[in-house]
Amino acid sequence: MSSENEKSDEPEQLALIRETVRKAKVPRAKPRTWRGAALAKELPVARVVVNKGALHLDQFFDYAVPEELDEVARPGVRVRVRFGAGAHQVRGGRREGGRLIDGFLVERRAESDYSGPLAALADVVSPEPVLGPELLGLARAVADRYAGSLADVLQLAVPPRNATAERKPSPEPLPPPRPPEPGSWTRYERGPAFLDSLARGGAPRAVWSALPGPYWAQEIARAVAATLASGRGALVVVPDGRAAARVDAALTEILGEGRHALLTAEAGPEKRYAQWLAVRRGAVRAVVGTRAAMFAPVRDLGLAVIWDDGDGSHSEPHAPQPHAREVLLLRAAHDRCAFLLGSTSCTVEAAQLVESGWAQALDAGREQVRRAAPLIRTVGDGELARDEAARAARLPSLAWQTVREGLKTGPVLVQVPRRGYVPRLACERCRTPARCRHCAGPLEAPEQQELRCGWCGRGAPDWHCVECGSTRLRAQVVGARRTAEELGRAFPAVPVRTSGRDHVLDSVPGRPALVVSTPGAEPVAEGGYAAALLLDGWAMLGRPDLRAGEEALRRWIDAASLVRGQAEGGTVVVVAEPTLRPVQALVRWDPVGHARRELAERAELGFPPVSRMAAVSGPPEAVEGFLAAAGLPADAEVLGPVPLPVVRAGGPRRPGDPPPGEQWERALVRVPPGSGAALAASLKQARAGRLARGGGDPVRIRVDPPDIG
């Protein structure tokens, strides 16, 4: 046929197609209302959880299933539905109108509990089932525990769809590996028995006090390998991508390629979703990842592991703000699987698990601890007052000597509590903090420039101390870059490297160098650091927070764990008052004993984790009205409210901070053990009622707030 004939036939063909579509009794183009379309003959009702995080809409909604979607509308798939149509928008016995939103189909039913007309499913986005009953049950439990909505939890649990990754098949699952050798687990008294129990299909629960050094990642990998050998799956949650990379390398070394998935944000959306689908489809039975991996749908979960549960990265900043430790505890209880909480330090929550008998302590003997830990030396206020070097500079003589000796054999780590140049200043004579005369904010000298307020930004060129009249300032807390400059001048032939929030180093060579780092950003040194300085310890201990001592000890032990053992000459100098309990715990390398004493004190005072607590924050009148209307449990106790710091416009904000410039208050509501579920339910119901009555509600609720101070 010639091209002329093809062109002349086109109008006739198009007219024929239009006429055929016009005569056919089928619904119009998607997204559609399926007006007049036949419904599925079996199970014509779909129960859907819609992507609406409002608490007063935290329920399932029923939709009619058109016959065309009957085959693909299976439980667990993503769907599109019309939401928000009023009862008056009914045509032909079917509800119409509303806005198209996403959701998940959770169940097919023969009948609906709703007596009115149903809207139809608009579309099935993908036939891939991504929401199984186990994940749905976990999400519901997390939402109830944290007074949140199921839709918000599912936003955290199910990653966004990537069509390219979804079209690709997952690899075939590999057979279970052989049980691993105990390796460095022999250093722990119950280590080999723990691995043996995992390999035999047992469900041991342990709080693991890991020895300092580089072996913790390999030890986690051996626990995972033992679980896989029993034919079950394993899940490992770590605080950051650097830790995930170390466990990933250890798993690859012990298990080989293709037996585990790495779920981190650095992987990118397509690769991450492909890995998640491989886990969901059962192609991979082991997962290691950061916070979001706590919801990974591992089949036949046999072991849940969390490393360094005291790290703030494990706390989700998005609603309802669950903590990875608590989510994994829920999974361990629901799936009756093994549980391993590991850290070189020990949180009060971990100590409570052992104290209650829910988990067993998994630690090493004192001789092993002495061999693995470095020598800890302290410098207190008395030594600093008598030390000429400490008065002239910020480092005492002992610190200079330790750095000088350490640089002969390897790198030296210097931990500084703050980044920047001179974040905080005080009067040189009486040590009174330098404050802004306008807003009482802290004065700063960024980049060695003129004084300005850290809150309102006003300059303070004519500052003088309100207590003694002095015009001279000293660094109250010196930043990491200022410390790097000072050390660079003191040791001009030695390279100085910095690691902090803006630029975090993963590792450094084993050659002599000075590494200045903020807490949590310490790079790993090849062969370990020869020495470490922990500066300005009082700055971390002096924070007005319930967890200040626990957090300071955790930061110190994390840094000291990167130093060589005492037998290899490793030395750590901490500049803090030696008589304080966290400093003594560091010297003895006894984080478990410190956590137990903290737990006993909190039990006497009624603070978490012995009690359950929730924070209610908002404008003063809103907080007062909310607490008055909420049906709190009879044994609930309200602490406060107290004013929150005003956030300046353009300044840094943390999740949960009030809007810039607004004065908010916070009240703490605590209940004794056993009433946590009732507290969460009452807070959720009260807020849902306020939202249902219309208008935006400025009140914010956080169950188990990380900061109480």
PETA-V648852 format. One record per pair of residues at least 12 apart in sequence whose C-alpha atoms are under 10 Angstrom apart, sorted by the first residue. I is the first residue (numbers start at 1). J is the second residue. Records with the same first field share a line. If there is no record, write none. Layout:
I->J, J
This chain:
25->37
26->38, 68
27->66, 68
30->122, 123
31->80, 81, 82, 100, 121, 122, 123
32->81, 82, 96, 97, 100, 120, 121, 122, 123
33->66, 81, 82, 94, 95, 96, 97, 119, 120, 121, 122, 123
34->64, 65, 66, 67, 68, 94, 96, 119, 120, 121, 122, 123
35->66, 91, 92, 93, 94, 95, 96, 119, 120
36->66, 91, 92, 93, 94
37->65, 66, 67, 68, 120
38->64, 65, 66, 67, 68
39->64, 65, 66, 67, 68, 69, 70, 120
40->64, 65, 66, 67, 68, 69, 70, 71, 110
41->65, 66, 67, 70, 110
42->65, 67, 70, 108, 109, 110
43->64, 65, 70, 107, 108, 109, 110, 111, 112
44->63, 64, 65, 66, 67, 70, 108, 109, 110, 111, 112, 120
45->61, 62, 63, 64, 65, 66, 107, 108, 109, 110, 111, 112, 113, 118, 120, 121
46->60, 61, 62, 63, 64, 65, 70, 73, 74, 75, 104, 105, 106, 107, 108, 109, 110, 111, 112, 120, 121
47->59, 60, 61, 62, 63, 64, 65, 75, 104, 105, 106, 107, 108, 109, 112
48->60, 61, 62, 63, 75, 76, 77, 78, 79, 80, 81, 102, 103, 104, 105, 106, 107, 108, 121
49->61, 62, 78, 79, 102, 103, 104, 105, 106, 107, 150, 151, 154
50->78, 79, 80, 81, 82, 83, 101, 102, 103, 104, 105, 150, 151
51->80, 81, 83, 101, 102, 103, 104, 150, 151, 152, 154, 155
52->83, 101, 102, 103, 149, 150, 151, 152
53->148, 149, 150, 151, 152, 153, 154, 155, 319, 320
54->148, 149, 150, 151, 152, 687, 688, 691, 692
55->147, 148, 149, 150, 151, 152, 684, 685, 686, 687, 688, 689, 690, 691, 692
56->149, 684, 685, 686, 687, 688, 689, 690, 691, 692, 693
57->149, 150, 151, 688, 691, 692
58->143, 148, 149, 150, 151, 152, 688
59->149, 150, 151
60->104, 105, 106, 107, 150
61->83, 105, 112, 113, 114, 118, 119
62->105, 107, 108, 109, 111, 112, 113, 114, 117, 118, 119, 120, 121
63->81, 82, 94, 95, 105, 108, 109, 112, 114, 117, 118, 119, 120, 121, 122
64->94, 95, 108, 109, 111, 112, 117, 118, 119, 120, 121, 122
65->108, 109, 118, 119, 120, 121, 122, 123
66->120, 121, 122, 123
68->123
69->121, 122, 123, 124
70->108, 124
71->127
72->123, 124, 125, 126, 127, 128, 129
73->105, 106, 107, 108, 121, 123, 124, 125, 126, 127, 128, 129
74->104, 105, 106, 107, 108, 124, 127, 128, 129
75->104, 105, 106, 107, 108, 127, 128, 129, 130, 131, 132, 133
76->103, 104, 105, 106, 107, 127, 128, 129, 130, 131, 132, 133, 135, 136
77->103, 104, 105, 106, 124, 125, 126, 127, 128, 129, 130, 131, 132
78->102, 103, 104, 105, 106, 123, 124, 125, 126, 127, 128, 129, 130, 131, 161
79->101, 102, 103, 104, 105, 121, 122, 123, 124, 125, 126, 127
80->99, 100, 101, 102, 103, 104, 105, 120, 121, 122, 123, 124, 125
81->98, 99, 100, 101, 102, 103, 104, 119, 120, 121, 122, 123, 124
82->95, 96, 97, 98, 99, 100, 101, 102, 119, 120, 121, 122, 123
83->96, 97, 98, 99, 100, 101, 102, 119
84->96, 97, 98, 99, 100, 101
85->97, 98, 99, 119
86->98
87->116, 117, 118
89->117, 119
90->116, 117, 118, 119
91->117
92->117
93->116, 117, 118, 119
94->116, 117, 118, 119, 120
95->116, 117, 118, 119, 120
96->117, 118, 119, 120
97->119
98->119
100->122, 123
101->122
102->122, 123, 124, 125
103->124, 125, 151, 154
104->124, 125, 129, 130, 131, 151, 154
105->121, 124, 129, 130, 131
106->129, 131, 132, 133, 136
107->133
125->161
126->161, 163, 166
127->166
128->161, 166, 167, 277, 281
129->277, 280, 281
130->158, 159, 161, 276, 277, 280, 281, 297
131->154, 157, 158, 280, 297
132->280, 297
134->297, 298, 299, 331, 334, 335
135->154, 157, 158, 295, 296, 297, 298, 331
136->150, 153, 154, 157
137->150, 331, 334
138->150, 153, 154, 157, 295, 327, 328, 330, 331, 334, 335
139->151, 152, 153, 154, 155, 156, 157, 295, 327
140->153, 154
141->153, 327, 330, 331, 334
142->154, 320, 321, 322, 323, 326, 327, 330, 331
143->319, 320, 321, 322, 680, 684
144->320, 677, 678, 680, 681, 684
145->320, 322, 326, 327, 330, 676, 677, 678, 679, 680, 681, 703, 704
146->319, 320, 321, 322, 323, 614, 676, 677, 679, 680, 681, 683, 684, 701, 702, 703, 704
147->319, 320, 321, 614, 677, 678, 679, 680, 681, 682, 683, 684, 685, 687, 701, 702, 703
148->319, 320, 321, 322, 680, 681, 683, 684, 688, 701, 702, 703
149->319, 320, 684, 688
150->320
151->319
152->318, 319, 320, 321
153->295, 318, 319, 320, 321, 322
154->295
155->318, 319
156->291, 292, 293, 294, 295, 316, 318, 319, 320, 321, 322
157->292, 293, 294, 295, 296, 297
158->273, 276, 292, 293, 295, 296, 297
159->269, 272, 273, 276, 277, 292, 296
160->269, 270, 272, 273
161->269, 270, 273, 274
162->269, 270, 271, 272, 273, 274
163->270, 273, 274
164->270, 271, 273, 274
165->269, 270, 271, 272, 273, 274, 275, 276, 277
166->270, 273, 274, 277, 278
167->274
168->274, 277
169->274, 277, 278, 281, 283
170->274, 275, 277, 278, 279, 280, 281, 282, 283, 284
171->258, 278, 281, 282, 283, 284
172->258, 278, 281, 282, 283, 284
173->258, 259, 278, 279, 281, 282, 283, 284, 285
174->258, 259, 283, 284, 285
175->228, 229, 231, 259
176->225, 226, 227, 228, 229, 230, 231, 232, 233, 255, 259, 285
177->225, 226, 227, 228, 229, 230, 231, 254, 255, 256, 259
178->199, 225, 226, 228, 229, 230, 255
179->195, 196, 198, 199, 200, 222, 223, 224, 225, 226, 227, 228, 229, 230
180->195, 196, 199, 221, 222, 223, 224, 225, 226, 227, 229, 254, 255
181->195, 196, 222, 225, 226, 254
182->194, 195, 196, 219, 222, 223, 226
183->215, 218, 219, 222
184->215, 216, 218, 219, 222
185->210, 215, 216, 218, 219, 220, 222, 223, 364
186->364
187->210, 211, 363, 364, 365, 368, 369
188->208, 209, 210, 211, 362, 363, 364, 365, 368, 369
189->362, 363, 364, 365
190->206, 360, 361, 362, 363, 364
191->208, 219, 223, 362, 363, 364
192->223
194->206, 223, 226, 338, 340, 362
195->219, 222, 223, 224, 225, 226, 227
196->223, 226, 227
197->226, 227, 230, 338
198->223, 224, 225, 226, 227, 228, 229, 230, 232, 302, 303, 337, 338
199->223, 224, 225, 226, 227, 228, 229, 230, 231, 232
200->226, 227, 229, 230, 231
201->226, 227, 228, 229, 230, 231, 232, 302, 303, 337, 338
202->227, 230, 302, 303, 336, 337, 338
203->227, 302, 303, 332, 335, 336, 337, 338, 339
204->302, 303, 336, 337, 338, 339, 340, 359, 360
205->303, 304, 305, 332, 337, 338, 339, 340, 341, 353, 354, 357, 358, 359, 360, 361, 362
206->305, 338, 339, 340, 341, 342, 350, 353, 354, 358, 359, 360, 361, 362, 363
207->306, 339, 340, 341, 342, 343, 346, 350, 351, 353, 354, 358, 359, 360, 361, 362, 363
208->307, 340, 341, 342, 343, 344, 345, 346, 350, 359, 360, 361, 362, 363, 364
209->341, 342, 343, 344, 345, 346, 350, 361, 362, 363, 364, 590, 591, 592
210->307, 308, 341, 342, 343, 344, 345, 346, 362, 363, 364, 369, 561
211->343, 344, 345, 363, 364, 368, 369, 370, 371, 372, 373, 561, 589
212->343, 344, 345, 369, 371, 372, 373, 374, 557, 558, 559, 560, 561, 562, 563, 564, 565, 589
213->344, 372, 373, 374, 527, 528, 558, 560, 561, 562, 563, 564, 565
214->246, 524, 525, 526, 527, 528, 561, 562, 563, 564
215->250
216->246, 247, 250, 307, 342, 343, 344
217->243, 244, 245, 246, 247, 248, 249, 250, 251, 307
218->246, 247, 248, 249, 250, 251, 253, 254
219->247, 250, 251
220->236, 247, 250, 251, 305, 306, 307, 340, 342
221->236, 246, 247, 248, 249, 250, 251, 252, 253, 254, 255, 288
222->250, 251, 254, 255
223->303, 305, 340
224->236, 251, 254, 255, 260, 285, 286, 287, 288, 302, 303, 304, 305
225->251, 254, 255, 259, 286
226->303
227->285, 286, 301, 302, 303, 338
228->255, 259, 285, 286, 301, 302, 303
230->302
231->285, 300, 301, 302
232->285, 286, 298, 299, 300, 301, 302, 303, 337
233->260, 279, 282, 284, 285, 286, 287, 297, 298, 299, 300, 301, 302, 303, 304, 337
234->260, 284, 285, 286, 287, 288, 298, 299, 300, 301, 302, 303, 304, 305, 337, 338, 339
235->260, 261, 285, 286, 287, 288, 289, 293, 294, 295, 296, 297, 298, 301, 302, 303, 304, 305, 306, 328, 339
236->262, 286, 287, 288, 289, 290, 291, 293, 294, 296, 303, 304, 305, 306, 307, 328, 340, 341
237->263, 287, 288, 289, 290, 291, 292, 293, 294, 295, 296, 304, 305, 306, 307, 308, 309, 314, 324, 325, 328, 341
238->288, 289, 290, 291, 293, 294, 305, 306, 307, 308, 309, 311, 313, 314, 324, 342
239->289, 290, 291, 306, 307, 308, 309, 310, 311, 312, 313, 314, 315, 324
240->264, 265, 289, 290, 291, 311, 313, 314, 520
241->262, 263, 264, 265, 266, 267, 289, 290, 291, 506
242->290, 504, 505, 506, 507, 521, 523, 524
243->288, 289, 290, 307, 308, 506
244->262, 263, 264, 288, 289, 290, 307
245->262, 264, 288, 289, 506
247->262, 288, 289
248->260, 261, 262, 287, 288, 289
251->286, 287, 288
258->283, 284, 285, 286
259->283, 284, 285, 286, 287
260->275, 278, 279, 283, 284, 285, 286, 287, 288
261->274, 275, 276, 277, 278, 279, 283, 284, 285, 286, 287, 288, 289
262->275, 276, 286, 287, 288, 289, 290, 293
263->275, 276, 287, 288, 289, 290, 291, 292, 293, 296
264->288, 289, 290, 291, 292, 293
265->289, 290, 291, 292
275->287
276->293, 296, 297, 298
277->296, 297
278->297, 298
279->296, 297, 298, 299
280->296, 297, 298, 299
281->297, 298, 299
282->297, 298, 299, 300
283->298, 299
284->298, 299
285->297, 298, 299, 300, 301, 302
286->298, 299, 301, 302, 303
287->304
288->305, 306
289->306
290->306, 313, 314, 324
291->306, 313, 314, 315, 316, 322, 323, 324, 325
292->314, 316, 324
293->324
294->306, 314, 323, 324, 325, 326, 327, 328, 331
295->324, 327, 328, 331
300->335, 337
301->331, 332, 335, 336, 337, 338
302->332, 335, 336, 337, 338, 339
303->328, 331, 332, 335, 336, 337, 338, 339, 340
304->325, 328, 329, 331, 332, 337, 338, 339, 340, 341
305->325, 328, 329, 332, 338, 339, 340, 341, 342
306->324, 325, 328, 329, 339, 340, 341, 342, 343
307->325, 340, 341, 342, 343, 344
308->325, 341, 342, 343, 344, 345, 346, 347, 554, 558
309->323, 324, 325, 326, 341, 342, 343, 345, 346, 347, 349, 350
310->325, 343, 345, 346, 347, 348, 349, 350, 550, 551, 554, 555, 706
311->343, 347, 520, 551, 554, 555
312->551, 706
314->326
315->705, 706
316->655
317->654, 655, 656
318->655, 656
319->655, 701, 702
320->701, 702, 703
321->655, 701, 702, 703, 704, 705
322->702, 703, 704, 705
323->704, 705, 706
325->341, 349, 350
326->349
328->340, 341
329->341
338->359
339->359
340->359, 360, 362
341->353, 359, 361, 362
342->362
343->554, 557, 558, 591
344->554, 557, 558, 560, 561, 589, 591, 592
345->550, 551, 553, 554, 555, 556, 557, 558, 561, 586, 589, 590, 591, 592, 594, 595
346->550, 551, 553, 554, 557, 590, 591, 592, 593, 594, 595, 596
347->547, 550, 551, 553, 554, 591, 592, 594, 595, 596, 598, 599
348->547, 550, 591, 592, 594, 595, 596, 597, 598, 599, 600, 602, 608, 609, 610
349->595, 596, 599, 608, 609, 610
350->592, 595, 596, 599, 609
351->591, 592, 593, 594, 595, 596, 597, 598, 599, 609
352->595, 596, 599, 600, 609, 610
354->596
355->596, 599
361->592
363->592
366->588, 589, 590
369->565, 566, 588, 589, 590
370->565, 566, 567, 588, 589
371->564, 565, 566, 567, 568
372->561, 563, 564, 565, 566, 567, 568, 570
373->557, 560, 561, 562, 563, 564, 565, 566, 567, 568, 570, 571, 572, 587, 588, 589
374->530, 531, 532, 560, 561, 562, 563, 564, 565, 566, 567, 568, 569, 570, 571, 572, 587, 589
375->531, 560, 563, 564, 565, 566, 567, 568, 569, 570, 571, 572, 573, 587, 588, 589
376->531, 532, 560, 566, 570, 571, 572, 573, 574, 583, 584, 586, 587, 588, 589
377->398, 399, 402, 533, 571, 572, 573, 574, 575, 578, 583, 586, 587
378->398, 399, 533, 534, 572, 573, 574, 575, 576, 577, 578, 579, 583, 584, 586, 587
379->395, 396, 397, 398, 399, 535, 537, 573, 574, 575, 576, 577, 578
380->396, 537, 538, 574, 575, 576, 577, 578, 579, 580
381->575, 576, 577, 578
382->577, 578
383->396, 397, 398, 575, 577
384->396, 397, 575, 576
393->486
394->475, 477, 478, 483, 486, 535, 536
395->483, 486, 487, 533, 535, 536, 575
396->575
398->573, 575
399->531, 532, 533, 534, 535, 572, 573, 574, 575
400->487, 490, 533
402->530, 531, 532, 533, 570, 571, 572, 573
403->487, 491, 513, 514, 530, 531, 532, 533, 571, 572, 573
404->491, 531
405->530, 531, 569, 571
406->512, 513, 514, 529, 530, 531, 532, 569, 570, 571
407->491, 494, 511, 512, 513, 514, 529, 530, 531
408->511, 512, 513, 530
409->510, 511, 512, 513, 529, 530, 531, 569
410->509, 510, 511, 512, 513, 514, 525, 526, 527, 528, 529, 530, 531
411->494, 495, 496, 508, 509, 510, 511, 512, 513, 514, 515, 525, 526, 527, 528, 529, 530, 531, 532, 563
412->496, 510, 511, 512, 513, 514, 515, 516, 525, 528, 529, 530, 531, 532, 533, 563, 570, 571, 572
413->497, 498, 513, 514, 515, 516, 517, 522, 523, 524, 525, 528, 529, 530, 531, 532, 533, 534, 559, 560, 562, 563, 572
414->480, 483, 484, 487, 498, 514, 515, 516, 517, 518, 519, 522, 531, 532, 533, 534, 535, 559, 572, 573
415->480, 483, 499, 515, 516, 517, 518, 519, 520, 521, 522, 532, 533, 534, 535, 536, 537, 555, 556, 559, 560, 574
416->477, 478, 479, 480, 481, 483, 484, 500, 516, 517, 518, 519, 533, 534, 535, 536, 537, 539
417->477, 478, 479, 480, 517, 518, 519, 520, 534, 535, 536, 537, 538, 539, 540, 552, 555
418->477, 478, 479, 480, 481, 500, 517, 518, 519, 536, 539, 540
419->477, 478, 479, 480, 481, 482, 483, 498, 499, 500, 501, 502, 516, 517, 518, 519
420->445, 446, 447, 448, 478, 479, 480, 481, 482, 483, 500, 518
421->444, 445, 446, 447, 448, 449, 475, 477, 478, 479, 480, 481, 482, 483, 484, 485
422->443, 444, 445, 446, 447, 448, 449, 474, 475, 476, 477, 478, 479, 480, 481, 482, 483
423->442, 443, 444, 445, 446, 447, 454, 475, 476, 477, 478, 479, 480, 482
424->442, 443, 444, 445, 446, 454, 474, 475, 476, 477, 478, 479
425->442, 443, 444, 445, 451, 473, 474, 475, 476, 477, 478
426->442, 443, 444, 465, 472, 473, 474, 475, 476, 477
427->464, 465, 466, 467, 468, 469, 470, 471, 472, 473, 474, 475, 476
428->465, 470, 471, 472, 473, 474, 475, 476
429->465, 467, 468, 469, 470, 471, 472, 473, 474
430->465, 467, 468, 469, 470, 473
431->465, 467, 468, 473, 474, 475, 476
432->465, 466, 467, 468, 473, 476
433->465, 466, 473, 474, 475, 476
434->451, 453, 463, 464, 465, 466, 473, 474, 476
435->452, 453, 454, 460, 463, 464, 465, 466
436->451, 452, 453, 454, 455, 456, 457, 458, 459, 460, 463
437->453, 458, 460, 463, 466
438->453, 455, 456, 458, 460
439->453, 454, 455, 456, 457, 458
440->453, 454, 455, 456
441->453, 454, 455, 456, 457, 458
442->454, 455, 456
443->455, 456, 457, 458, 459, 460, 463
444->457, 459, 460, 475
445->459, 475
446->479
447->481, 482
448->482
451->463
454->648, 651
455->646, 647, 648, 649, 650, 651, 652
456->647, 648, 649, 650, 651
457->648, 649, 650, 651
476->536, 539
477->535, 536, 537, 538, 539
478->535, 536
479->516, 517, 518
480->498, 499, 500, 516, 517, 518
481->497, 498, 499, 500, 516, 517
482->516
483->498, 516, 517, 535
484->496, 497, 498, 514, 515, 516, 517
485->516
487->514, 515, 516
488->514
491->513, 514
493->513
494->511, 512, 513, 514
495->511, 512, 513, 514, 515
496->512, 513, 514, 515, 516
497->513, 514, 515, 516, 517
498->514, 515, 516, 517, 518, 521, 522, 523
499->515, 516, 517, 518, 519, 520, 521, 522, 523
500->516, 517, 518, 519, 520, 521, 522, 523
501->517, 518, 519, 520, 521
503->521
504->517, 518, 520, 521, 522, 523
505->517, 521, 522, 523, 524
506->521, 522, 523, 524, 525
507->522, 523, 524, 525, 526
508->522, 523, 524, 525, 526, 527, 528, 529
509->523, 524, 525, 526, 527, 528, 529
510->524, 525, 526, 527, 528, 529, 530
511->525, 526, 527, 529, 530
512->529, 530
513->529
514->529, 531, 532
515->529, 532
516->532, 533
517->534, 559
518->555, 559
519->534, 552, 554, 555, 556, 558, 559
520->554, 555, 556, 558, 559
521->559
522->558, 559, 562
523->559, 562
524->559, 561, 562, 563
525->562, 563, 564
526->562
527->562, 563, 564
528->560, 561, 562, 563, 564, 565, 568, 570
529->559, 560, 561, 562, 563, 564, 565, 569, 570, 571, 572
530->562, 563, 564, 565, 566, 568, 569, 570, 571, 572
531->560, 562, 563, 564, 565, 569, 570, 571, 572, 573
532->556, 559, 560, 561, 562, 563, 564, 570, 571, 572, 573, 574
533->556, 559, 560, 571, 572, 573, 574, 575
534->555, 556, 559, 560, 572, 573, 574, 575, 576
535->556, 573, 574, 575, 576
536->574, 575, 576
537->552, 553, 556, 574, 575, 576, 577, 583
538->552, 575, 576, 577, 580
539->552, 576
540->552, 553, 555, 576
541->553, 576, 577, 580, 582, 583
543->709
544->707, 708, 709
545->706, 707, 708, 709
546->598, 602, 607, 608, 706, 707, 708, 709
547->598, 706, 707, 708, 709
548->582, 707, 708, 709
549->580, 581, 582, 583, 594, 595, 598
550->581, 582, 591, 594, 595, 598
551->582
552->582, 583, 586
553->581, 582, 583, 584, 585, 586, 589, 590, 591, 594, 595
554->582, 586, 591
556->572, 574, 582, 583, 586
557->585, 586, 587, 589, 590, 591
559->572
560->572, 573, 574, 586, 589
572->587
573->587
574->586, 587
581->594, 597, 598
582->594, 595
606->670, 671, 672, 673
607->670, 671, 672, 708
608->670, 671, 672, 673, 704, 705, 706, 708
609->672, 673, 704
610->671, 672, 673
611->670, 671, 672, 673, 674, 675, 676, 704
612->636, 669, 670, 671, 672, 673, 674, 675, 676, 677, 679, 680, 703, 704, 705
613->636, 637, 638, 668, 669, 670, 671, 672, 676, 679, 680, 702, 703, 704, 705, 708
614->638, 667, 668, 669, 670, 671, 676, 679, 680, 683, 701, 702, 703, 704, 705
615->638, 639, 641, 666, 667, 668, 669, 670, 700, 701, 702, 703, 704, 705, 706, 707, 708
616->638, 641, 665, 666, 667, 668, 669, 683, 699, 700, 701, 702, 703, 705
617->641, 642, 643, 644, 656, 657, 658, 664, 665, 666, 667, 668, 698, 699, 700, 701, 702
618->643, 644, 656, 657, 658, 659, 662, 663, 664, 665, 666, 667, 697, 698, 699, 700, 701
619->643, 644, 658, 662, 663, 664, 665, 666, 698, 699, 700
620->641, 642, 643, 663, 664, 665, 666, 667, 699
621->664, 665, 699
622->664, 665, 697, 698, 699, 700
623->641, 664, 665, 666, 667, 698, 699, 700
624->641, 665, 666, 667
625->699
626->683, 686, 687, 690, 697, 699
627->667, 669, 683, 686
629->683, 686, 687, 689, 690
630->679, 682, 683, 684, 685, 686, 687, 689, 690
631->678, 679, 681, 682, 683, 685, 686
632->669, 671, 678, 679, 680, 681, 682, 683, 686
633->670, 671, 675, 676, 677, 678, 679, 680, 681, 682, 683
634->671, 675, 678, 679
635->670, 671, 672, 675, 679
636->669, 670, 671, 672, 675, 676, 678, 679
637->668, 669, 670, 671, 672
638->667, 668, 669, 670, 671
639->666, 667, 668, 669, 670
640->665, 666, 667, 668, 669
641->664, 665, 666, 667, 668, 669
642->664, 665, 666, 667, 668
643->663, 664, 665, 666, 667
644->657, 658, 662, 663, 664, 665, 666
645->657, 658, 661, 662, 663, 664, 665
646->658, 659, 660, 661, 662, 663, 664
647->659, 660, 661, 662, 663, 664
648->660, 661, 662
649->661, 662
656->700, 701, 702
657->700
658->698, 700
664->698, 699
665->699
666->699, 700, 701
667->701
668->701, 702, 703, 705, 708
669->683, 703
670->703, 704
676->703, 704
679->703
680->701, 702, 703
683->701, 702, 703
684->701
687->699, 700, 701
